[in-house]
Amino acid sequence: MSNNETVEIENDYPVKKVKNLIIDHNRYPMMYEHVHEITPFSGKLVAKDDAIEALFATYEDPLVSNAILLAPPGTGKTTLMKGLAYQDKKHIYLEAELSEMITGLRDNAEMGSVVKNLFNEIADFGKEYHVKIVIFVDEFHQLIDYSPVVAEAFKPVLAESGRKGLRLVVATTYEEFRRNIMPNQALTERLQRVSLPQPRYEDVINALDSLAKEEKISVDRRMRELFDAIYNVTEQYMPAANQPRKSVLTFSRMIGYHRAHKRKFGYDLLAYTLRTGQNIEIDMRVDLSGMEEYMRANIFDQDEAVNSFTDSVSMSVMKMNEDDKPRGSWLLLGPTGVGKTELVKQAADYLFNDPNAFVRFDMTEYVNTDSVDRFRKLVTARVWEYPFSILLFDEIEKANGNVVRLLMQILDDGRLVDVNDRVVNFSNAYIFGTSNLGSEIFESASQYGSKSRSYERNVKKSIIETSKDGGFPPELVNRFDTIVPFNPLSRETMIKLLYVKARKLLNKFYKQHGVKVFIGPRVLDQYLGYDILNDDTEAGAGRQVNRVLRDHITKPVSTYIYYHPKEREIHVELSGETVYGNKGIIDSTAEIIIVDVDTWNREYRSMHS
């Protein structure tokens, strides 16, 4: 470590002017490996005056002269220490990388000895150069969490620091402090708590202004308007990150694009930077006519549902709903297996083209009272990390009443407090709920239409009548922006779905195993599409199709491939008679058979020619 400037120390030691301060690796081997000087920062410290005063007062406190710095990540703990290194004329500032020093040590006695010896070295170093030292330890919770022995080793260090001319400033977050450090009362009593507050709007703008001037970028009225946009956008779309880091890093990235590609500073560059770097879309442009076409191509025989959804999605995309509510909310109602979940998946794919944008919560997992906290934890954690999301709450009528009330709060207020007392904002989320309550009225949905008051009135009436024990409050229905009706699927639609899913299955066999699988026309149309699907009309159309393919195609084909690994082409055919088109039989005698390409050419090819 070197310092080209003269070190002026105002303390009880005789002042020694030192140039080119060097750590001797032979005399101070642990310091040499794990300690470095904090580079002074001469710029303006944003919103840190109170913290600076508190730390200076701590250094002079006769009883508790060491501090624990509490602040959310990204609010400038390290920058604060760099600023202090510049301002403080009484101390030199060092940072100790203790985590890397003790990593790999398993012996408790060795851990304690390592910590003790390091601070003894630092104390001896201070005496040699007649300086008082402030030691900064970041991520302090990691040390305490690593081993209780480390916490015990710190206690005498803290108790003896004043006598040895040392001051310690350890840093952590509020959450980690409560979880890992506060339970150790003896340790916390040896540390003054110093909080670093969240910067105000003006502080963030000043930080952006300082970065611009440091990078010799002209700051005029338009640039200040851009600073305002950066602040507002990062606050809205990046709630999990903290100011000023998220604004400063965003602007820094914009500077990179400006210099590398001559992109002009402005809102378009801000939108591009967030889209490419954070996968955040602040300027969402959706081809709604194209969306309707896309949805119809993937959602079969549900024109009313598609119409109802696409008619309402424009308001959500343009953020024209109430500011304190989610971007949009839809209640999808209809029998099991008619495409409710599929519509949500296709909407997520079209709007975001990002698998991380979609998450499904199976509400049958939140039936018991003790599941409420788990639900709160999971849903808030998800939105905290991915605020721009599509959330599907599947079968909401199955959820515990208290869970449903949390959903109502999300739909009403657009926010929820998480387990760490953070307010999580749902204003950028798209909320979907599904239910098959009142399914007896869906048979007649076609005679009403999705825009009919009669339909909506009958839906609400049916849900009220079928609700049990308050598990699904009727008032929840009124919280959703739009009710989307789904009709039972016709046989023709189920066969169409069968073909689509079969095609995907065959592609999967080829992609994963390199085997071309062909299915004879009688297999899908006559046997699976008529004989088998006709057996169970209560299972839910979509699920029934999946089950039929699993039992009659996936299982036998997988078994055949396993026992015939060298075959690269196989055919799925029928033996026996189907009921379809055969008035002479009541029960199907048809069975699935799997044959190799030679057998097929010899025995079946002529049937299909």
N, C-alpha and C positions, 0 to 999 in steps of 0.2 A: 504494500500500500504506500502511495506517495502523495504528498501534498506540496505543491509548488509555492503556496502562499505561506507566510509566517503565521503560526498558530498562536494567537493571543488568548491566554486562559486567565480569567479573573476568578481565582479561588484561593483556598487556604494554602495551596502549594506555592512555592516560589515560581514565578512565571518563567518558563523556559521557551525561548523562541526556537522553533524547529523548522527546518526545511528538509524536503525529501525524506519524510518519515517512512521508514522501512521496517517491515516485520521480518525478523531474523527467523528463518525456518528451522534452524537448529535449536534456538532457545525457546521459540514459541511455535512448535510444530502444529498444534491443534488450531491455533489462531490462523496460522499460515494457510491451512487447508479449508477452514470453515467460516472464516470471518473476512468481511471486506468493508471498505469505507463506503459510506453513503454519499453519493455525488450530490453536492449542494445544488439547490434550485433557487435561482435569483428572481424568478417571475412572481406574479401575483398569485397568492394562495386563495382559492375560491371558498368563501364561507367557512373559514377555519380559525377566525380570530379567537372565538371562545375556547376552542380546543387548545390553541397555542398558549393562552393564558393559563388554562387548567394544568397543562403539562409543566410550564415554568413554575407554577405554584407547587406542584407535586415534587419537583426536584429539591425545593427548599423546605418541604415538610419534614419536621424533625422526627416524626414517628413512622409515617408511611410515605416513603420517597420514591416508590416505583408505581407504574401505571399500567392499566390494561385499557387499550384503545378499542372501543366498541363502535362498529360501523358496518353497514351493509357492504357487500362486495362492489368494487367499482366506484366508491365514493371518495377515494383519494387518500387512503391511509399512508401508502408509500410516498406519495407526493408531499403529504404533510411532513413526514420525517426529512425529506430532502429540503423542504423549506426551512425547517428548524436547523438543519445542518448549516444553512447559510446565515441565518439570523443569530443563532446562539453563539456568543463569544466565550461562554464558560465551559463548553464541552466539545469534544469531538464525537462524531456519530458513526457507529459501526453497526453492521447487520450481521447477525449470527445465523447461519444455515444449520440449525440444530436437527431438523428432520432428516436430512441426508447423512448427518453425523451418526445418528443412532439407528438408522435403518439397517436391518440385518443383525443387530445385536439381540441375542435371546436371553442372555444371562442378566438377571435383574441387578445383581451387584455391579456388573460391568457398566450397565446403563447409568446407574447413580454415580459411579466413579468418573465416567466420561464427562458428564455434565459438571460435576464438581471441579475436575481438573481444568476444563476449558475456562471457567470463570476465574479460577486461580491464576491461570496464565494471563487473562485480560487484566486482572488486578495488578499483577507484577509488571505488565507492560505499561500500565498507567503510572505506576510509581517510577519506573525507569525514565519515562519522558516527562514526568511531573504534569500530567494532564488528568482531568476528570473525563470519564467516558460515559456516553449513553449507548446502551446496547439495544438494538431493535430486533425483536423476534416476531416474525409474521406467522399467521396460521397457528397460533399457539395451541389451539384445541387439538391439532393433530398430534402434538407431543403428549398431551395429557391422555388422549384417547389411546395412544400407542402402548403405554404402560403406566400403571399407578406409581411405579418406582420413580419415573421421571418427575411426576408432580411432587413426590416427597423430596427429591433431590433439589428442586427449586426453592423449597421453603427456607433452608439455611442460606442459600444464595441471596434471596430477597432480604432476609433478616440482617445479613452482614454487608449488604451492598454499600450502605452509607459510609461505614467505617473504611471500606476498601476503595472509596472514590468512584464507585460505579452507580449508575442509574439504569434501570431496565424499563423498557416500554414494550409490552407484548400486545399483539393485536389479534382480534377475532371478530366474528359476527355476533349479533345479538342472539340468534338462534343457537349457535354453537356454544356461546357462553352459558345460556340457560341449561343446555343439555349436558355439557361435558365439564364445565368449570365450576359453576355455581354450587353443585352438590358438595364440593370440597371447601367447606367453610374456612378452614385454616389457611388455605391458599388464597382465597378471595379476600380475606382480611388483610393480607400483606400487599394488596394492589388497590390503588385508587382507580375508580372507574371514570373514564373520560369518554364522552360520547361525541361522535362526529356526525352532526345532523345531515339530512338530505339537503343538497344545495337547492336554493330557491331558483325561480325562473331567471332572475337577473344574474345570478351567479353562473348559471350555465351559459347564458348569452355572453357574459364576460370571458368565460373560458374559450368559447368559439372565437371570439374577437381576438383573444391573445394568440391562439393558434394561427389564425389568418395573418396577423401582423408578423409573427415569428417566421411564417413561410412567405412573407413579402407579397401577400395577396391583398389587393385594394379592397377596403371595406366601405361601401357606399350604401345608399338607401336600399337598393335591391338586395345586396348581400345581407343586410340586417333583416330584411323580410325573409330571406332564405334561412337565416339562423332561427327565426321564429318558427318556420315550418319544420326544421330539423327537430327542434325541441318538442313541438306538438305531436309530430308523427312518431318519434321514438317513445314518447310517453304513452301514446295510444296503442301502438303495435308491439312494443317491446317491454311489457310490464315486469318481466322477470329480471331485466337488467337495470342498473342504477345510473342515475345522473351523477356527475357529468360524463362518465365514461361512455355511455351509449351514444350520446350526442357527439362527443369529441371523436370517437372512433368512426362514426358515420361520416362526419365531415372530412376526416383524414382520408377515408376511402374515396370520397368524392374528389379530393385533391389529386389522388393517384390517377383517377380516370381523366381528370382535366389535363394533367401533365403528359400522360402516356398517349392519350387519344384525342386531345384537343377538344374534349367535350365541354360545352359551356355550363357554367354554374347556373342552376335553376331547379325548379320543381321536377322537371323531367329527369335530370341527372339524379336527384334524390330518389325518385321512384325506381330508376334503373339500378342504383346502388343497392337499395334494400331488396329488390327482386332477385338480383344475382348473388348477393352476399348472404342474405338472411331468409330468402324465399318468402318474403313478405310483399304482398301485392297491395299497394296503397292507391293505385290508380286502376281499379279493376274494370276491364272492358270485356264484356261478354256479348257474343252474338246470340241474342235470345231466340231469333228465328232458327238459327242453327241448333240451338239447344233443344228446342221442341222436336226437331227432326231427329237429333241424336237420341233423345229419350224414347221416342216412338220406335226407333230401330232396336232398342234394347229392352224395352218394357212392353210385353205383348198383351194386346186385348185390354188395355187400361187407358183408353183415350180420355175418359173423364178425369182420371187421376193426373195424367200428364198435363192436360189443359189447366186444371186447377193449380198445379204446382208452377208451371211456367208463367201463368198469368200473374202470379204473386211474387215471383222471384226478382223481378226488375227492381221493385222497391228496396228489397234487401241488398241487392248488388250495389245500388246507388246510395245506400245508407240513408234512405228517406224515412225509415222508421224512427220512433222516439229515441233520442240520444242515450238514454239510460237503460235501454232494453237491448236484448240480442239483435243482431242484424235481421233475423227473421225466425219464425217458429211455425212449424207445421205439425198437425196431428194426423197421422195416416191411419185410417180406419178400414178394416176389411177382414175377411176370413184368413185363416192361416195359409201361408204358402202361395199368395197371389202376386207377390212382387213388391211388397212394402219396403223391405230391407234393400232389395235390389235397386229400387228407385233412389234411395239415399246414396248407395254406392256409386251409381251412375252420375248423380248430381255432383258428388265429390270429385269424381274423375274429370267431369267436364269443366267444373269451375276452377279446380286447383291443379289437376294432373300431378298430384303428390300424395302417395299413400299415407304419409304422416298427417295429412289434413283430416283424415277420417278416423273416428274411434266409436266403437259400439259398446254400450253398457247393457248387459243382460240383466234386466231388473228382477228376474227370478232369483238372482243372487243376493238381493237386498230385501228379503222378506221379513227377517227378524229384527227386533228392536236394536240388538247389538250391532247391526250392520250399518246403522246411520252414520256413525263416525267414519267407518271405512269408506262409505260412499262419498262423504264430504272430502275426505283426504284425497281420494283418487280423482274425482272430477275437478277439484281445484288445482291439483298438481298438474293435471293434463292441460288445463287452460292457461295456467301460469307459464308453462313451457311453450305451448302452442296456442297463443291467443286467437289466431286466425284459423278456426277449426270448424268441422262439421261434427256435431255430437248427436248420436243416435241412442235414445233411451227406448229399448225394445221391450214390449209388453209391460207398459207402465202400470197397468191395472194390478200386476202381481207384486208391486213394491210395497214396503211398509209405509204406513200413513205418514210417519215422520220424514221418510225419504221423499215422498210425494210433496210434502210441504217445502222441502228444500228446493225441489224443482219449481214449485210455484214462486218461490223467492227469486230464483234465477230468471224466470220469465217476467216477473213484475219489476224487479229492481236492477237486473243485469249484473248482479254482484253477489259474492258470497265470501265470508271470512273463512280462511283456512286454519289448519291446526297450529300454525305459527303466528296467528293473529294478523295475517296480511289480508288486505282486501283484494280479492281476485275479481277482475273485471271481465264480464262475459259479453261486452258490447260488440266484439268482433266475431262472435260465435254464431253459427247457424244451428238451431235446435230442432231436432226431429223427435217425435214420440210416436210409437205404434201401439195399437190395441186391437183386439178382436172382440171386445165387449160389445154386446148388442148385435152380434153377428146375424141374428135372425132377420134384421131389416135389410141386410146387404143383398139378399136375393131380389129385392124390389128396387134396388138403387137405380137401375137403368130407366125406370119410369119417372124418376125425379130429375136426375141430372145434378151435377156438382154445384150448379149455381142456383138451385131451387131452394127457397126458404122451407118448403115442405121437407126436403131431404135433411137439411141441417136440424130442423125442429125435431124430426123423428129420431135422428142420431142422438141428440141430447136427451130426449125422453127415454130412449132405450138404455143409455148409459146410466141414467138416474135409477131406473127400475132394476137394473142388473147389478148395481154397485152393492157390495157387501161390507158391513162393519166399518164403513168409512174408509176402506182401503184405497178407494179411487174416488176422491171427492169430485162431484160434478162440476164444481167451480174451476177445476183444473182445465176443463174443456174450454172455458171462456178465456183462459190465459193465452191460448195459442192464436196466432194471427190468422191461420187458414186451416180449415178441415179438408182433408184430401180423401175422397171416397175410392175404394177399390172394390170391383165386382168379382164374383166367382169366375174362374176361368172355364171356358168351354173346352170340349174335348179337342176340337181343332187346334186351339191354342196350346193345349198341353202337348199335343203331338209335335207342333212347331217347336215348343220348348225342348222336347225330347231330342229333336234333331240338332238343335243348337248346342245343347250340353254334350251330346254324343260326339259332335265334331271336335269340341274342346278336349274331350277325353282321349280321342284318337291322336290328336296333336301331342298330348302329354305323353302317351306311350312312345311315340316316335322320338320326342325330344329327350326323354329320360332313358330309354332303352334301345333306341335305334331300330325299332320294329314297326313296320307298316302294318296297320290293322284295318281291314275292310269289313264292313257290315252289310250283309245282304239286305235288299229292300223289304223282304217279307218279315225280317226280324223287327224292324222299327215300326212299320206301318201296321202289320197284321197282328203280330204276337205282342210286342211290348206296348204299342200304341192302342190296341183294342182289348186283347184278351187280359193282359196284366193290369193296365191302368184302370180298367173297368171294375176290378175287384174291390178297390178301396177308394171311395170318394170322400171319406172323412179325414184322410191323413194330411190334407193340405196339398194343393197342386204342385207347387215347387218342390216341397220335400218329398212328395210321392215320386216325382220324376227322378230326383236324386237317388232315392232308395231303389227304384226299379233299375236304374243304370248300374248302381253299385252291386246289386245282387245278381243281375243277369248278364252284365258285360264286364265290369271291372274285376270281379272275383274270378270268373272262369278264365278270362284272358290273362290275368296276372299269374294264375296257377300254371297255365300252359307255357307262358314265357319262362317261368322258373324251371320247369322240367325239360324245356326244349330251348336252351340258351343260344343255340346256333341258328335258329330260324330267324330270318329277317323280314318275312312276309307271312301273315296268317290271315284267315278269313273266318268270320262269325256267320254261321248258317243255322238253318232249322231242320230238324227231323220231326216227323209226325204232322198232324193236322191242326190248323187254327180254327177257332170258332168263327172268326171274321170271314164273311162271304161263303160260309159253309152251313147251310140250313140243316144239313143232315146230322150234325153233332151238337150236343149241349155243352160238354166240357172239352176244353182244349187238350190235345194229346201232344202238342208241340214241345220240343226241348231244344235248348241251345247246344250247338256242337261247334268245336273249334277244329279247323283243319289247316294243314300246311298248303303252300301254293301248288305243289304237284297234285295233291289230292283234289284240290279245288278245280284245277284245270281239267282233270280227268272226269270228275263226277258232277260238278256244279256249273261250270262255265257255260255249257249249252243252255242251262235254265235261264241265264241272264242275257243271252244274246238275242 
